[in-house]
Amino acid sequence: MYDRLGIGGVVGLLLALGGIALIAWQAPIVAAGLAFVLAGLALVVRALVGNVMRQFGMV
C-alpha cells in the first residue's frame, strides 16, 4: 500500500490523522463527524478515479 501512495500520500495521511486526533482531543463528536466526512470523500474520489481509469482501459 505504501508504494502506491508515495511519500506525499503517506505524509498527507499522517497529517489528516493527526488533525483528527487534535480535534478529538478538544471535541470528540466534531472529530467523529469530520472523520465520516473524510471517509465519504475518500470513497467518492476512489470511485471517480476508478471510473476514469476504466474509461481509458487502464483497469
NORQUI-V946674 format. One record per backbone hydrogen bond with DSSP energy under -0.5 kcal/mol. CO is the residue of the C=O (numbers start at 1). NH is the residue of the N-H. Records with the same first field share a line. If there is no record, write none. Layout:
BEGIN
CO: NH, NH
END
This chain:
BEGIN
1: 4, 5
2: 6
5: 9
6: 10
7: 11
8: 12
9: 13
10: 14
11: 15
12: 16
13: 17
14: 18
15: 19
16: 20
17: 21
18: 22
19: 23
20: 24
21: 25
22: 26
23: 26, 27
27: 31
28: 32
29: 33
30: 34
31: 35
32: 36
33: 37
34: 38
35: 39
36: 40
37: 41
38: 42
39: 43
40: 44
41: 45
42: 46
43: 47
44: 48
45: 49
46: 50
47: 51
48: 52
49: 53
50: 54
51: 55
52: 56
53: 58
54: 57
END
